[in-house]
Amino acid sequence: MIELYTDGASSGNPGPGGYGTILRTIYTGDNEAFKGKLIEKEFSGGIEKRQTTEWS
């Protein structure tokens, strides 16, 4: 099973914003050192305000 948690916000619409995601799973591969362990990876970033609302 894979769990994915996300959240985000912005200041204004449109405006600068950010997001975050956490990916979690239990390792089930062949490496005995990691077998059964919780593996987590965090991703985050930001988005700047665009000068126009038209997408190219």
N, C-alpha and C positions, 0 to 999 in steps of 0.2 A: 504494500500500500504506500502511496505517496500523498503527503499532506502539503498543501500550498496555502499560505496566508498572505494576503495583500492589503495595502492601505495606501492612501494618497490624499493630497490636499492641494489647494491653490489659493493664491491671494488675488481675488478678483476673477472675472470671467470675461475675456481671456486675461490671464495673468501668469506670473511665475508660479511654478508648482514643483512638487516632488512626489516620489513614490517609493515604496519599499515592499519587498517580497521575501518571504522565508520559505525555503523548500526543505522538507524533512522526510526521511525514509529510514527504515531499518535495513542495514547491509545484509544481503543474502548471497553474496558472491563466494568464490572459492578461497579467498585469502582468510585463513583462520584467525589472523590478528584482528580483523575487523568484523568477523561474522557475528551477527546479532547486535551490533552496536548501532546507536542512533547517529545518523549522518545529517548534518544541517549545513545549508549554504544560504547566505544572506546577499541579496541584491538591492541596490538603491541607486537613485539618480535624481536629477532635476531637469526641469524644462524651463527655458526662458520665454518670456512674453514675446509673441510675434507682432510685427508691425502691421500686418494685415490679417484679415480673417479668411482670405482666399488661399486655398491649398493648390500648389502647383504639381 
